[in-house]
Amino acid sequence: MKTSKAVAICAGVLASGAVLANSGDQMIGFSGISHAMAGAVVAMPQDVTTALSNPAGLAYVNMGDQKTRFDMNLAVLNPKRSMNGVDSDSEAYVMATGGFAFQSDMFGPDLTVSVGAYPVSGGGVDFPATAFKLGNANAAIVANRMSLRIGPAVAYRVNEQLSVGANVSLVVNQMSIKNFDTSSMPPKSLNFPSDVAYGGSFVLGTIYRLNDRTQIGAAYTSPSYTEDLEWNMDDGKWHLSFRDPQTIALGISHRFTDRLQVEADLKWLNYSDVRTSAKLHGPTPAKDKLLAYGWDDQLLLSLGAKYRLSDRIALMGGYNYGKSPIDERDINNNAGITAIIEHHLSAGLTTKVTRHSSLTFSLSHGFKNEMTASVGPPTRVSFETNLATLQFTYQH
């Protein structure tokens, strides 16, 4: 039982080790603009990254005179995590995302095509051995995970009111973990090196314009379908199936004036399908471990606003709330947890710098949340985060 718990603890880091601006372990947005609006972009697309949040939005993105647009993003994250009063040593991460979209005479004016690369979750933790105690031994918790989606998207404008879209992505799932094995005497560390598993996913979306000022949007994102992660260890091959959840998002956007646009979104993340439990398969069936994550489904509320101060400058702000998908009962099965932030507040500014280009700077803060395990050792965890994103947009 100690061995199963030890492996579950370390594997739980991978389930909850994302350190971006997240709902659970999934990113709230994919660009500086979407982060500034707290992810409320399902009904009113803001940039090319709508290819992943709602691909139908590509039909409404401002493409420029020649119908070509690039959006590139560089983000720096400062996560502040502690466990039993001990801080994680990893406190800064750099992330880049980007995509482009275009219309062509070959396809006609009603079809928009996009290609992009977007991380949907990722990061890691680096807790020293003093942070967590397992029986009579202390366990260092070190893990890294990254889930990236790369692929095309298309949107078709059916008429003036309706657009539909689809995205198909290659999924790249990378993971490494330091495992703590109590089956040996004395306990020893087992290092699962970095491994990459590939697969696919898709997104379907639609947007409908109720009138000139109001439109609604809906999008479905499939779970990621990936091959197992595999590690060649001294005693043989270990493998683990690890997927991102399916989601359903609904949004409504209303333009109160020519300058002010507001959006509200609801998003359901089906964590119970992919984060309740999993089996870590060992070289022999006798070494298989059951990983009891215990995550619940999550419902997110996102509110975002954009105000055009002038023809060159726009201000944005947003708020995002989602109850943590795990609670105090599951803390010791998700050691090093970083998925407990519930409230995010964000702001941003876009300024036009040339005829064809603009810059956006946004800040997002995840408010500190703390939990203490109610089952097993009284492990105490806390997490808050700051994310700064610079976005470069080129329209031609």
C-alpha positions, -999 to 999 in steps of 0.1 A, spaced: 0 0 0 29 24 8 43 18 -27 10 25 -44 6 56 -24 41 68 -31 37 64 -69 2 80 -68 18 110 -49 45 115 -75 22 108 -105 -3 132 -90 23 159 -95 20 153 -132 -18 156 -131 -16 189 -112 18 202 -122 7 227 -147 19 262 -137 4 285 -163 -27 307 -159 -49 277 -155 -84 263 -147 -74 230 -132 -45 221 -153 -58 236 -186 -49 271 -198 -74 299 -195 -63 316 -227 -38 311 -256 -27 348 -262 -21 381 -245 -56 393 -256 -74 362 -244 -56 362 -211 -64 399 -207 -101 390 -211 -98 360 -187 -105 335 -215 -139 350 -224 -135 348 -262 -158 320 -273 -185 343 -288 -164 372 -299 -130 361 -314 -100 384 -307 -72 369 -326 -59 338 -345 -58 317 -313 -96 314 -316 -86 284 -338 -83 264 -306 -109 281 -283 -136 283 -311 -125 278 -347 -157 293 -360 -143 327 -348 -117 327 -376 -145 339 -399 -148 372 -378 -112 379 -370 -99 412 -384 -75 400 -412 -64 432 -428 -68 443 -464 -49 414 -479 -66 389 -456 -35 377 -438 -28 378 -400 -1 366 -376 -4 365 -338 28 357 -318 30 355 -280 57 355 -255 48 349 -218 66 348 -186 51 331 -156 59 335 -119 43 307 -99 45 308 -61 40 273 -46 46 259 -12 41 226 5 42 223 43 58 258 43 86 248 19 87 267 -15 92 251 -49 125 260 -64 110 265 -99 96 301 -100 99 313 -136 88 298 -169 89 312 -204 64 302 -231 59 310 -267 28 305 -289 18 316 -323 -4 311 -354 -14 326 -387 -46 328 -407 -55 337 -442 -81 338 -469 -74 329 -505 -91 335 -539 -86 297 -543 -111 290 -515 -133 321 -517 -140 349 -492 -162 327 -469 -134 303 -459 -106 311 -435 -77 288 -429 -53 289 -399 -23 270 -386 -8 273 -351 10 258 -322 -5 262 -287 4 247 -254 -28 237 -235 -11 228 -202 23 223 -188 50 232 -163 63 214 -132 73 215 -96 107 212 -78 101 206 -41 131 196 -19 129 165 3 120 186 34 86 195 18 69 162 21 71 133 45 60 97 36 61 74 66 95 78 82 111 91 50 111 125 32 104 127 -5 116 153 -30 90 160 -56 103 169 -90 83 167 -122 77 184 -156 49 181 -180 39 198 -213 9 193 -236 12 210 -270 -13 211 -299 -2 218 -335 -24 219 -365 -48 235 -389 -82 250 -385 -109 262 -409 -139 284 -406 -168 288 -430 -192 317 -431 -225 301 -439 -243 335 -442 -242 369 -425 -254 354 -392 -238 320 -389 -203 306 -391 -189 271 -383 -154 259 -378 -132 229 -370 -96 223 -357 -76 191 -360 -44 190 -339 -14 168 -334 -10 164 -296 25 163 -281 25 151 -245 58 152 -227 64 141 -191 92 134 -166 90 125 -129 111 117 -99 94 87 -83 98 78 -46 97 40 -40 91 28 -5 90 -9 -15 128 -10 -11 146 -7 22 157 19 27 134 39 3 150 50 -29 143 74 -57 135 62 -92 139 88 -120 114 85 -149 132 104 -176 115 127 -201 93 108 -226 71 121 -254 38 105 -265 19 116 -297 -18 116 -305 -46 138 -318 -75 160 -308 -102 181 -325 -123 212 -318 -158 220 -333 -174 254 -330 -201 278 -342 -210 314 -338 -244 330 -345 -251 367 -347 -284 375 -331 -281 412 -343 -255 438 -350 -245 440 -313 -250 405 -299 -237 371 -308 -234 337 -292 -208 310 -296 -203 274 -287 -174 250 -289 -166 214 -282 -130 202 -276 -124 165 -277 -102 147 -251 -67 142 -263 -62 107 -279 -25 98 -273 -4 68 -271 10 58 -237 40 74 -222 68 48 -218 99 47 -197 127 21 -199 138 15 -164 164 -9 -149 137 -34 -141 119 -31 -175 94 -9 -193 68 12 -175 39 30 -192 11 53 -184 -19 67 -202 -24 104 -196 -50 126 -214 -64 161 -214 -101 164 -208 -130 171 -232 -146 205 -228 -178 223 -238 -178 261 -239 -207 285 -243 -205 323 -246 -225 354 -253 -210 388 -264 -227 421 -265 -214 455 -278 -230 481 -256 -215 510 -275 -192 513 -305 -163 513 -280 -174 488 -253 -178 451 -258 -185 426 -230 -186 388 -230 -196 361 -205 -186 324 -210 -193 291 -193 -170 262 -197 -173 226 -186 -141 205 -181 -147 168 -179 -119 160 -155 -137 130 -139 -132 111 -172 -94 115 -173 -83 124 -137 -103 101 -114 -77 73 -116 -52 57 -139 -30 26 -139 8 29 -141 18 -3 -158 50 -19 -146 72 -45 -163 50 -72 -148 14 -71 -137 26 -75 -101 42 -41 -103 12 -23 -116 1 7 -95 -33 23 -93 -31 61 -93 -61 76 -75 -62 113 -85 -98 119 -75 -105 150 -97 -141 163 -102 -155 180 -132 -151 218 -132 -174 246 -143 -158 279 -152 -173 314 -154 -153 339 -174 -162 376 -177 -142 399 -201 -145 434 -214 -128 454 -241 -129 492 -244 -116 511 -274 -101 542 -259 -91 555 -294 -84 542 -329 -50 532 -316 -55 520 -281 -78 494 -265 -81 485 -228 -92 450 -216 -100 434 -183 -114 401 -171 -123 378 -142 -123 340 -141 -137 316 -115 -137 279 -112 -139 257 -81 -108 235 -77 -113 201 -93 -98 185 -62 -105 190 -25 -88 183 8 -95 146 6 -73 143 -25 -43 164 -14 -20 135 -5 -28 118 -39 -18 150 -57 13 160 -38 29 192 -50 -5 202 -63 -8 234 -83 -43 231 -96 -61 247 -67 -63 283 -78 -100 294 -81 -99 331 -88 -81 349 -116 -81 387 -124 -65 401 -155 -59 433 -175 -43 443 -207 -36 470 -233 -34 469 -271 -18 497 -290 -13 500 -328 23 506 -336 23 507 -374 -3 505 -401 -2 468 -401 10 458 -366 0 461 -330 13 451 -296 -6 438 -266 6 435 -230 -14 417 -204 -11 407 -168 -30 379 -151 -30 371 -114 -42 339 -98 -51 346 -62 -35 325 -35 -54 295 -24 -45 271 4 -56 236 13 -48 211 40 -52 173 35 -81 159 54 -71 122 47 -37 110 57 -8 133 68 -20 169 72 -1 181 41 -6 218 36 -3 233 1 -7 269 -13 -4 283 -48 -7 317 -65 6 329 -98 14 359 -120 15 358 -158 28 386 -181 22 382 -219 35 402 -248 16 397 -281 27 409 -315 0 410 -342 6 416 -379 -23 422 -404 -18 427 -441 
